[in-house]
Amino acid sequence: MSVNGIYKIEMLTTYDWEPRATALLRDGTYWGAGAQHYAVGNYTVDGSKFLADISIVTHGKPRALFGKKVDRYDIAVEAEISGDVFTGVGKDKEGNHVVQYRISRLADLP
């Protein structure tokens, strides 16, 4: 199954789903960015399972994520694909923190 496309990346917060980034997925490569970060990585799809290893690099004012304020976060994302929406979790590489993710298709790639 191809998931190539442009996606909205959201994280579940105390209040609701919060938009965090826009990402491009193409043939196993993940590129994303928000106002104060960019992200690069690789992903695989196995049936309805989406697995990604992503490095998030911050710039500007540091913001706490996964329990710490650093310039780079390496995470693993595991999600279930249902139509144009993937829901799952992102875990820091140390396995100490988990964040719920929702990835929603916005458009096909040109």
C-alpha positions as CSV (number, residue, x, y, z in Angstrom):
1,M,0.0,0.0,0.0
2,S,1.4,3.4,-0.9
3,V,1.0,6.2,1.6
4,N,2.8,8.8,-0.5
5,G,1.3,12.2,0.2
6,I,1.1,15.4,2.2
7,Y,-0.1,15.0,5.8
8,K,-1.1,17.0,8.9
9,I,0.7,15.7,12.1
10,E,-1.2,16.2,15.4
11,M,-0.3,15.3,19.0
12,L,-2.9,14.6,21.6
13,T,-2.6,17.2,24.5
14,T,-4.5,17.7,27.7
15,Y,-7.1,19.8,25.8
16,D,-7.4,18.1,22.4
17,W,-5.5,17.2,19.2
18,E,-2.9,19.9,18.5
19,P,-1.5,20.5,15.0
20,R,2.3,20.2,15.2
21,A,3.6,19.9,11.6
22,T,3.1,19.2,8.0
23,A,4.9,16.2,6.5
24,L,5.6,14.7,3.1
25,L,5.8,11.0,2.8
26,R,7.3,9.5,-0.3
27,D,8.5,6.0,-1.0
28,G,9.7,5.3,2.5
29,T,11.1,8.8,3.3
30,Y,9.6,11.2,5.8
31,W,10.1,15.0,5.7
32,G,8.3,17.3,8.0
33,A,8.4,20.8,9.5
34,G,6.7,23.2,11.8
35,A,7.3,26.7,12.9
36,Q,10.2,25.8,15.2
37,H,11.4,22.4,14.0
38,Y,12.0,20.1,11.0
39,A,11.9,16.3,10.9
40,V,13.5,13.7,8.7
41,G,13.3,9.9,8.8
42,N,12.2,6.7,7.2
43,Y,9.0,4.7,7.3
44,T,7.6,1.3,6.3
45,V,4.1,0.1,5.8
46,D,3.1,-3.5,6.4
47,G,-0.6,-4.0,5.8
48,S,-2.3,-1.5,8.0
49,K,0.7,-0.8,10.2
50,F,2.8,2.3,9.8
51,L,6.3,2.3,11.4
52,A,8.6,5.3,11.3
53,D,12.0,6.3,12.8
54,I,12.1,10.1,12.8
55,S,14.7,12.7,14.0
56,I,13.1,16.0,15.1
57,V,15.5,19.0,15.1
58,T,14.4,22.2,16.8
59,H,15.4,25.7,16.1
60,G,14.4,28.9,17.9
61,K,13.2,28.8,21.5
62,P,13.5,25.2,22.8
63,R,10.3,23.5,23.9
64,A,9.9,20.5,26.1
65,L,9.0,17.3,24.3
66,F,9.2,13.8,25.6
67,G,10.1,15.1,29.0
68,K,13.1,17.2,28.0
69,K,14.4,20.3,26.2
70,V,17.0,19.4,23.7
71,D,17.8,20.3,20.1
72,R,17.2,16.9,18.7
73,Y,14.6,14.1,19.5
74,D,14.8,10.7,18.0
75,I,11.5,8.9,18.0
76,A,9.8,5.8,16.8
77,V,6.2,6.1,15.6
78,E,3.8,3.1,15.4
79,A,0.4,3.7,14.0
80,E,-2.6,1.9,12.5
81,I,-3.8,3.1,9.1
82,S,-7.5,3.5,8.6
83,G,-8.3,5.2,5.2
84,D,-6.5,8.5,5.1
85,V,-5.8,8.7,8.9
86,F,-3.1,7.0,10.9
87,T,-3.5,6.9,14.7
88,G,-0.8,5.6,17.1
89,V,2.0,6.6,19.4
90,G,5.4,8.2,19.2
91,K,8.0,7.0,21.6
92,D,11.4,8.5,22.5
93,K,14.3,6.1,21.8
94,E,14.9,5.6,25.5
95,G,11.4,4.4,25.9
96,N,10.6,6.8,28.7
97,H,7.8,8.9,27.1
98,V,4.9,8.2,24.8
99,V,2.8,10.7,22.9
100,Q,-0.4,9.9,20.9
101,Y,-0.1,10.9,17.2
102,R,-2.7,11.3,14.5
103,I,-1.5,11.7,10.9
104,S,-4.1,12.8,8.4
105,R,-3.8,13.0,4.6
106,L,-4.2,16.5,3.2
107,A,-3.3,15.9,-0.5
108,D,-1.5,13.7,-3.0
109,L,2.0,14.6,-4.0
110,P,2.3,16.4,-7.3
